[in-house]
Amino acid sequence: MPKCAGSSVKSVLKESIGGRFVEDYQSFCKVPQSEPRRAIVLESLLQPARLPQGSFVFGHYYPVKYIGAIDRINTEDFCLITFLRNPTERLVVALRFLEIKRYLRPLPVEGNDFRKLVV
């Protein structure tokens, strides 16, 4: 997968946050789309996972796992932060990655000018 700085951001946060840092890469997407996934989501809505106060959860997960049903929470108890990369830059990196792995023919532009490719 092309680099999106997740590892770098994680290292900096983990070092500065210390023991309050929690990694979670258990996305519901890893559960087959059927009854098991619905059961997990419903359980999270009714009984969200508990963390010590001041925890910082980092990874790829659905917030419902920790906050439960939105109508039952105090919004002052949590803050959701999403790190996004510039979408155009991300697309260029992804295309270059596919090109290097030979999943894609070389891009037909000179000087790596992405605008010439898409405009």
C-alpha positions in Angstrom: 0.0 0.0 0.0 1.3 3.5 -0.8 2.6 5.4 2.2 0.2 7.9 3.7 2.2 8.9 6.8 0.1 6.8 9.2 3.2 5.1 10.7 5.0 8.4 11.2 1.9 10.0 12.8 1.4 7.0 15.0 5.1 7.1 16.2 4.9 10.7 17.1 1.5 10.4 18.9 2.5 7.2 20.7 5.7 8.8 22.0 3.9 12.0 23.2 0.8 10.4 24.6 2.5 7.4 26.3 0.3 5.0 28.3 -3.0 6.6 27.1 -2.3 5.5 23.5 -4.5 2.7 22.3 -4.1 1.0 18.8 -7.2 -0.4 17.2 -7.2 -1.9 13.7 -10.2 -4.1 14.3 -12.5 -2.6 11.7 -15.9 -4.1 11.3 -15.0 -4.4 7.6 -13.0 -7.5 8.6 -16.2 -9.2 9.6 -18.3 -10.8 6.8 -21.3 -8.7 5.8 -24.1 -10.6 7.4 -25.5 -11.4 10.8 -22.1 -11.5 12.6 -21.4 -7.9 11.6 -24.9 -6.7 12.5 -24.5 -8.4 15.9 -21.2 -6.7 16.6 -22.5 -3.2 15.6 -25.7 -3.7 17.7 -23.6 -4.8 20.7 -21.4 -1.8 20.3 -24.4 0.5 20.1 -25.8 -0.9 23.3 -22.6 -1.6 25.2 -19.6 0.3 23.8 -16.1 -0.7 24.8 -14.8 1.1 27.9 -11.5 2.8 28.0 -9.7 4.7 30.8 -10.4 8.4 30.8 -8.0 10.4 28.6 -7.3 7.5 26.2 -6.3 8.2 22.6 -7.4 5.5 20.2 -5.5 5.4 16.9 -6.1 3.1 13.9 -8.8 2.0 11.5 -12.0 1.4 13.4 -15.6 2.6 13.6 -16.2 5.1 16.5 -19.4 3.4 17.4 -17.2 0.7 19.0 -16.3 3.2 21.8 -19.1 5.8 21.8 -22.2 3.6 21.3 -25.5 5.1 20.3 -25.0 8.8 19.6 -28.2 9.8 21.5 -26.8 8.2 24.7 -23.5 10.0 25.0 -22.1 13.3 26.3 -20.3 14.8 23.3 -17.9 16.5 25.7 -16.5 13.1 26.6 -14.8 12.5 23.3 -13.3 14.1 20.2 -13.0 12.5 16.8 -10.0 13.4 14.7 -9.4 12.2 11.1 -6.1 12.6 9.3 -6.5 13.0 5.6 -3.9 13.4 2.9 -4.4 15.7 0.0 -6.6 13.6 -2.3 -4.8 14.6 -5.5 -1.4 13.9 -4.1 -2.7 10.6 -2.6 -4.0 9.5 -6.1 -0.7 10.3 -7.8 1.2 8.3 -5.2 -1.3 5.4 -5.6 -0.9 5.4 -9.3 2.9 5.5 -9.1 2.8 2.6 -6.6 0.7 0.6 -9.1 3.0 1.5 -11.9 6.1 0.4 -9.9 4.4 -2.9 -9.0 3.6 -3.3 -12.7 -0.1 -3.4 -12.1 -0.4 -0.3 -14.4 1.2 0.9 -17.6 3.5 3.9 -17.1 1.5 7.1 -17.0 1.6 8.9 -20.4 2.7 12.3 -19.2 6.1 14.0 -19.2 7.6 15.5 -16.1 5.2 13.8 -13.7 2.6 16.5 -14.5 -0.6 14.9 -13.2 -2.7 17.8 -14.4 -1.8 16.9 -18.0 -3.1 13.4 -17.4 -6.5 14.3 -16.0 -7.3 17.6 -17.7 
